[in-house]
């Protein structure tokens, strides 16, 4: 959160002040060479606003599409500053979000494995710079500046979603106040990589930036590895008279030897955590490409119009063995007890897939401020046109598909040896082409009701059209509809430092809530006319303390997901869906961030959530049971000591409570507590950091099939120029 002096200044003055102060603090030579038009001689900004050890954002934009003080947003928003987390060598999005209140993370070979307030988010609710990046893929965070997490429904501005919230990755981009840097890092499990970040002011109107990253690493699990590459150029033009244009391209590529191991209860209990079961021919290729153009024109002092055009492409190709089953020495499968012939060995199934997702988005936003009598309005009016495609081709070695794809050889679970290559791929057993088109109109108004009261009201009207073609059966089916998504919040600010709020919001997910867009084309498919909806009631308190140096938030909520679908007979009738009932999440979330004392900083959050099945027509016995994979307690706390001088350090703890592995709540996975710590040395232009994850070398399971990493160290060296 920004210093009070900056909050009282105009946005243009604040931007100039930040530019000057950063240049003076971090790179004096750059400040001396900067154009005089971008300097201010009379404004003094205190160090509080630029404190590099303070993780609070000055403004947040994802929840409202406008830059607002967090206290003016009647909804919970968590922010993650990447510079504090990247020193630990974290690149996977799910690992970065681990411990965030109300966020459950797990291991998912295909995607990120993220749940928000008890509901899935990783296939449909991940955004990059406000543009949906749909699909089951791993997303690199090498070019991410910060992450904003909006809790609860976000359809009022972003359209369809699964209801738990959204995650927005905000990219590094060209800046007139930017600096250049180079980074190298070396760590456990042959982790090595480097980043080059070049920001160059070409003239008073033009600035360019190039960010490139390379990283490769093995794993504490034998035979598992990954290689990440990223390149992102961007350019910013500012004519100095209200017109700006930003252009950016980002390319991410991740090559992985995947770790899709059997569940821990499908293995003998004494199998070491470090054993994995990747075949030498197994692989996953994730590629992400995005192009973004943002044209912004300021009309006078109070109004601006912004056109954002973007394209996002994600693709994932994989071929691997997975889900092994162990045949005990008694000739019975572990877990099921069914007879088997490969005594003392494991057998695997196989899957391969080639899929591509594409999103084309055009958005025009008009925003500004006006008065109607005694009321002051911060208005946003927007229109959006988006087009999406998802093209999956896949096959598995299930008995119902292609048994020839199976790996028929048994593998010793204690010493896996692969005696033969995998068989050549056959024809795809599933080949679909999914398309979605949507048009939307939305309106948002932050109404100032006098000195202490504000109302944030908004609504969005969506028209959507889905179409699926099965390329094998040549069947096509379409589905269309309209919906209205409202949000209203009341804000009371008795004093500037405190904000009390209450809000209501609603979300929609077309075609029965499928996270990945699709329409069932089979003739016997149940046609889901009604979308799946979610609605949330939230109340909270956001506060600044110690003259703005410390910020806190407290929220209570009830989030209900209703019109939930299910497949009554997924084996024999996989395209037949029916309404199962509803699910509900209730909880409390709290955070504390900022400077506690002269040299002490904190970033922390804790959440209690109760996510249960309310109605289940398929299995009434599961009603009032907890949702799978949702912890009742989550949280983390990092305490940083940064005295005057070169050295600083921090220690942090991440906690996740136990979770249930099945809908009947008969199988429970233990929670865990993980300690991390880092020690840094910084004398401009150099910064050297040693970070240790899992300081106490605790054994724990991230998911049923993935143990947490043991003690891991990373040394990083950063040079600013």
N, C-alpha and C positions, 0 to 999 in steps of 0.2 A: 504494500500500500504506500502511496506517495506521502511525502512530508506535507504537513498542513500548508506550508508556504506555497508549494506547487499546486495544491488543490485549489487555492484561491486565485492563482494566476490563470491567464488564458491558455488554451491548448498550444497556441503558436509560441507564446513566451516560454511555456514549460519545455517545449521541444528544443528551442534554442538554448535554454539554460542547460538542459541535459547534454546537448551536443558540446557546448563549451566545457562543461565540467568533466565529462568523460575524456575529452581530448587532453585537458590539462593534467588530469589525474593519471591517465594511462599512457599517454604518448605525447610528450611535450612537442616533439618535432612536428608531429602531424598537426597539432593545434596551431603552431606557428605558420604552417603552410596553408591552412584552411582559408577559404575566401572570406574577406571581411564582412560580406553581407550576411554571413551566418554566425556572427559573433555578437555578444552583448557585453558591454563594459559596465553597465550600471546594476545589473541584477546579480545578487549574491545568493547562491544556493548552498545550503548546509550539507554536510557529508551524509546526513541521515538519508536523504533522497537517493544517494548513489552508493549506499553501503553494499559492497560486494559480498558481505557475509549475511545479508538480510535476504531471505527468499521470497518476500511478499511482492505481488505484482502491484503496479500503480493503478492499473485499470484491467478490467476483464471485458471481453468482447463476444465470446462464443454464445452466451445465453441470450443476448439481445441484439447481436450484429452491430452494436454501437459501443464505443469505448466508454464504460461507466465505472464509477467507484463501486467496488463490490458491495458496499452497503446500500446501493440503490437497486440491487437485483434481489427480488424476493424469492430466491431459490438457492440451494446449496451449489457452490462451485468450488472444486478443488483445483489448485494449480500446482504444477511440478516444474521447477526450474531445472533444466537438464544439466547445467554445469555442476550442480551439487551431486547429482547421481552418476554422471558419466565417469567420475574418477574411480568408481568401483568396477568399471568395465562392463556395465550393464547395457545391453543393446535390445534385447527382447522387450516388447511393450508390456507383456504380462509380468515380467520380473520387475520392471521399473515401477509398476503400480502396486506391487505387493505391499500390503500393510495400509494402504489408503482406506480410510473409513468407508464402510459400505461397499467396498470393491473386493470381489473374490476372484482370485487368479488361480489358474491351474495349468497343467501342461497339455497342449494340444498340438499334435504333429502338424496338422494342416494350418491352423490359425493361431490366434493369440490367446484363446481360452480366458475370456474376461466376462464377468457378470457384474452388473451394477444394481445395487439394492436388490439382489436376489435373482435377476433376470439376465439372460444372455445378451451380449452386445457385440461380440467380435466379428460376426458375419455381416452385419448391416449398419451398425451404429458407430463405426470408426470413420473419422473425417480427417482430411488433410487440408488445412487452410480453409475450412468451411465447406469443402466439396467432398461428397460421399466417396469413400474408397472401398467399394463393396467387394465381397468375395472372401473365401477362406484362404488366406495367405498370411505368411509372416511379414511384418512390416519393420523395416530398418528404421532406427531412430538417429542415424548418424548426422542428419541435417535438420534435426528438430531443435528449436530454441527453447520452447516450453510446451507443456501439455495442459489443456484445460478440460476438466471433466464436469459436465453438467449432470446433476442428479435429478432423475425423474423425467417426465415427458418433455420432449423438445420439438414436437410436431408443429407447434405454432409458427416456427421459423424454418424448419428443416424438412417437414413432410414426414413420410412414413418412418417408423422405427419400432423396436420391440418393447419400448416403454420404460426400461430401467434407467435410461439416460444416454449420453453420447460422450465420445472421447474425440477431442479435436487436437491434432498435431499441428503446431504452428511452426512453419519453416523459418530457418535463417534466410535473410534476404538482404539485398543491397540497401545500405543506409548511409546518409551523409555524416552521421556521427559514429560510423562503424570503424573498427580497427582490424588489422590483419594479424594472423597468428599461425604458428605451426606447432603440431603436437606429435609426439611419438610415445608409445606405450609398450610395455613388456610385462607379462604376468604368467601365472600358473597355467599348466596344461598347454604350453607352447602358444599362449596368447600373445600376439604381436600385431601392431598396427600403427597407423599414423593418419593425421588429418592436416590438410592444408586449407586455410581459410584466408582468401585474399579479398580485401575490400578497398577499392581505389576510387577516389573522387577525381573525375576527369575534368570537370568544370563546375561552375556554380549551378549548372542545370543537370549534369549527368554524373551518375555514380554506378559502378559495376561491382559485382562480387562473384567469386568462384569458390565454392566449397567442395572439396573432394576428400574421400575417406577410403581407406583400405584396412581390412582386418581379417586375420585368419587365426583359428584356434582349434585345438583338439578339445576333448572333454574329459572329465574325470571318469566317464564311462568308456571303456575300451572300444575302439573302432568307430567312435562318433566324432565328427568334425564339421566345421563350417567355414565358409569364406564369404565375406561381405565386401561389396564394392559399391561406391556411391559417388555420383558427380552431379552438381547442381549449380549452374550459372544463373545469375539474375541481373537485371538492369533496372534502374529507377531514374525517371526523368521528372524534373520539377521546373516549370517555367517561371516560378517566383510570383505568379499572378493567379494562383488558384487552381492550376491544372497540373496533375501528376499522373504518371503512368508507370506501372510496375509490370515487368515481364519476367517469368521464371520457368525454368525447365528442371525437373529432377528425375534422375534415373538411379534406381536401386536394384541391385542384383545379389541374391543370396543363394549360394550353393551349399547344400547340407547332405551329409550322410545321416539319415534320420534315425531317431531313437524312439521307435514305437514299440516298446517292450511289452511283455505280458503284464497283467496286473499282479501286484505283489501277493495276492492271495491265490494266484494260479501257479506260483513257484514254490519249490521247497523252501522252508523257512530259513535255512542257513545259507542260501545263495547270497554272496556278497553284493553290495549295492553297486560296485563298480563294473559289474559284468553287464554288457549289453548284447543285443542279438541282431545287429545289423548284418545282412548279407553283404559281401564285398561289392555286389552289383547294385545295391540299394542307393537311391539318390532322391533328392527333392530340389527343384529349381524354382525359386520365387523371383519374379521380376515385376517391378513397379515403375511406371512412367507417368509423369504428370506434367502438363503444360498449363500455365495460368497467366492471364492477362487481366490487370485491374486498372481501369481508367476512371479517375476521380476528378470532378470539377466542382470547385467551390463557387456558389452563387451568392455573392455578397458575404456578409459576416456570419449569417445564421443558417444557410442552406447549402447542401451539396448533393450531387447526384453521382452515383458510382455504378459502373458496369463491370461485372466480373464474368469473364468467359473462361472456362476451364475444361480440360479433358484429363481423365485419369484412366489408366490401363493397368490391370493387375493380371498376372498369369501364374499358374502353378502347374508344373509337370512333375510327376513322381512315379516311382516304381519300387515297391518295397514289400518285404514280408512283415507281418504284424500278428498280434493277438495269439501268441503261442499257447498251447495247452500241454500240460505235463502228464505223462502216463506213469503212475506210480509202480513200484516194484510188485505191488499186489495185482497189477493188471487193471487198475481202475483210474479214471481221470480224476485229478485233483480238483476238488470243488463240486463236481457233479456226481462222481461215483460211478459213471457209466463205464462199461467194459472198454478196454483198449488193448492194442497189440504191441506198441512200441515201449516196452517196459523200461523205465529209467530215462526216457528220452522225451524231448519236446518236438511237437510238430507245429507248423505255421500255415496260415493262409497268406494270400498275396493279393495286392491291388495295384493297378496302375491307372493314372488319370492324366489327361491333358485338358486344361480348362483356361478360359480367358474371360475376363470381365472388363467392360468398358463403360465409362460414365461421361456423357457430354452435358455440360451445365451452362446455362446463361441466366444471370441474375442482374436485375436493375433495381437499385435501391435509391430512394429519395428520402433524405433525412434533414431535419432542421428544427428550429425552435420558433414558436409563435405564441401569441397571447390571445385569449378570448375573454374579455372582461377581466376579472381578477385572477384567472387561471393561466398558468404558464405550461406549455406543452413541449415535450421533446418527442417529435414525430418520426416514425419510420414507415414508409410505404414501399412495398416491393412486389415484383413479379418474377417468376421463375419458370423456366422451361428446361426440362431434363429428359435425357434419353439414355437408357441403360441396356446393355447386352450381357448375357452370361451364356457361354458355350462350353458345356462339359462333355467330354468323351471319356468313358471309363469302363473298366472291367475288373471283376474280382473272382477269386477262386472258390466262391461259395458253391455249394452243390447245385443251386438253382441257376448258376451262370455257366462258368467254364472250368470244370474240374481239372482240365489239362494245365491250368496255370498254377496249380498247387505245387509246393515244394515237398516231394514225397519222402524226404530223408529225415530221420530223427536226429536231433541235436542234443548233445550232452549239456544240461543247464549249467554245470559247473565249469566246463571248458568247451565252449561252442566251437565246433569245426565244421566248415562248409565243404562238403565232398563233391559238389557239382554246381555248375552255374544254373541260373534260372532258365526255364524254357522260353523260347521266343514268344513275343506277344502275339495273341490272336486278334481277331476283330473286336472292336468295342461292343460291349453288351448294352451300353446306354450311350446314346448320342442325341442330345437335345439342343435346341436353340431357343433361349428365353429372351424376350424383349419387353421393356417397360417404357412407357411414355407418361409424363405427367406435366401438368401446367398448374400453377398456383398463383394466388393473389393473397398477400398478407398485409396486415396493418398492426402497428404497435404504437402506443402512446403512453409516455411517462408524464402524468399530470401532477403538477405541483399545486397542492391544496393549501396554500398559505405557507407559513414558515416551517411547520413540523410534520405535515402529512403529504404523502405522495401515493398515487395509484398507478400501477403498471398494468395496462390492459392491452390485450392483443387477440387476434383471431386470424386463422388462415383457412382459405378455401382451396381444396385440392381436387383436381380431376385426374384420374389415372386410368391407364389402359395396359393390360398385360396380355402377351401372346406367347404361346409355346408351340414349337413344332418338333415332333419326334422324327428324326431322320431315318430311323430304322423301320417304323411302321407307317411313316408318312401321314400321321395324324396331326391335326392342328386344332388348337382351341384358344379362345380369347376370353378375357374377363375385364370389365370396366366398372367404374363407379365414381362417386364423389363423396367427400366428407368435409366436415368443419371441425377445426381443432382450436379450442379457446384456451386462454390463460389470463388470469386476473390475480393481482396481488396488491395488498394494502401495506404501506410502509409508514411507520411512525418514528420520527427522529426527534425525541424530546430535547436532545442536545446534539451537536455536530458529531460527537464521538460514538454515539450509540444509535442503532437502528433496529427496531422491532418490526417483524413482518409476518404476514400470513398470505398464503397463495393457494390457488387451485389451478390445475392444468390437466389436459387430456391428450392422449396419444392414440395413433391408429397404425395398424399393420394390415395392409390389404390381403385379401385371399387367405383368410384364416390365420394370419400371423406367421406365415413361413418367413424365416429370416432371409433365406436366399430366394430371390424372385423366381417363381415358377407357376405354371398352371398344369394341373393333371389333365392329360389328354386321353386317357383310357376311357372307353365307352361306359365302363361301370363306375367311373369316378364320381364321388359326391361333389357337386359344384357348390363351393362355399361363397355364397353371395355376400355375407356379412363379414366385415373385417374383424380382426381381434383388436380390442381396445384396452387402454390402461388409463387410470385417472389417479391423481395424487393430491392429497391435502398436506400442506407443510406449513409449519410455523417456526420462527426462529429469532435469534438475537445475534447481530453482528456489531462488534465494538472495537474501538481503538483505546489503548491505555498508554500511560507513561508519556503523555504529550505526543502520541502518534507513533511511538517506537515499537509498540506491541499490539497485535491484533488477535481477536478471538472470534469464534463463531460457535453457535449452538443451534441445532435444528432437531425437531421431531417431525415425523412424517408417517403417513399411511398411503401405500401404493398398492392398488388393486389391478390385477390383470384378469380380464373376463372375456367370455366367448372363446376360451381356450379349446383348441382342437386336439384330436388324437386319432390314431389309426386302430380301429377295433381288431383288425387282423392283418398286421404288417407283413406276414409271410405270404399268405395266399391272396390278399387283396391290398397291396401296398399303396394304391392310389385312392382308397376309400377312407374318407375322413368324416368325423362326427364331432359334435360339441361335447366336450368332456366336463367343463365347469369353469371354475375360477381359482385364482391363487392370489395371495396377499402377503405383502411385506410391510412390517411396522418396525420403526427403529428410532434411535437417537444417534446423532453424530455431533462431534465436537472437535475443534481444532484450536491451536495456539501457535502463533508464528511471530517472529520478530526478534527484537533485542530485549533480553531480560534485564541486563545490567551493562555496565560500561564495556566489558569485553566478552559477554556471554550472549549467545544467540540460540534460538530454539525453532524448530519446525516439527510439528507434531499433530496427531489426530487420532481419535478413537471412536469406534462405532459399535453400537449394539443393534442387532437386527433379528427379527423374528419372521422368517419367510416360510409360509406354510401353504399347504393345499387346503382350500376352503371347500370346494365341491369337486368330486371325482365320480362321475356316473359310471365309468368303466370299473373302477376298483374302489367302492365306498370305504373299504377298510383303510385306505390311505388318507382319508380326510383327516385334517388336523395334524398331519405328519409334516416334518420339515422338508423343504426342497433339497434335492440332491446337490451336493457340493457347495452349499451356502453355510458359511460359518456364522455363529451367533455373535462372536466378538472378533473384531479386527482393529488393528491400530499400529502406529509406530511413533517414535520420538527420537529426534536427533538433537543433541546438545553440542554446540560448537563454542570453543574458546579461542578467541582471536585477539590477543593483546597487541599493543604497539610493538613493532619489531617484525622480524622475518618469519617466525614460526607460528603456526596455528594448528589446531586439531579438533576432531569431533569424535563422538561415540554415539551410536544409535542402536535402538532395539526395535525389532519388527515382530509382531505377534499375530497369529491367526489361530482361532479356536478350532475345536474338533468339528468335523463335518460328517454327514451321512453319505454312504456310497450307493444306497438304493432307496427307492420310493417307499418301501415298507419300513425304513429306519431300523433295520435289523443288523446292518453292517456299518460300523463307524470307524473313521480314520482319525487318528490322534492329531491334535493341534501341535503347534511348535512356536518356540521363541528363538529368534536369531539375533545375535549381536554383530554389529559391524563397526569399524573404526577407521579413521584416516589421520595422517599426519602430513602437514604441508609446509613448504618453505617458499617464500615469494619475495624476491627483490627484483623490481622492474628492471628489465623486461622478462625475467625468468620466473617460472613457478614449477616446483617439483613436488609431487604428491605420491605418498605410499598409502594405499588403501587395502584393507583386509576385510573380506566378507566371510561371515560365519566364523567369527573370532574364536569361539569356543569349540569349533569342530563338531557341532551337534548333528546327530543323525535324525532326519525327518523326511517325510514324503510330501512333495508338492501336489501330487495327484496319486491315484491308485497305481499308476504305472511309472512314475518318475520320482526318484528320491531327490531331495535337495542337495545342492553341491556342498562338498566339504569345505574346509578352510581354503580360501583362495586369495591370492595377493596380486596386486597390480601396481606397477610403478609407471607414472606418466610425467612427461616433461613438456612444458608449454613455453613458447617464446613469442612475445608480442613485438611487432615491428610496424 
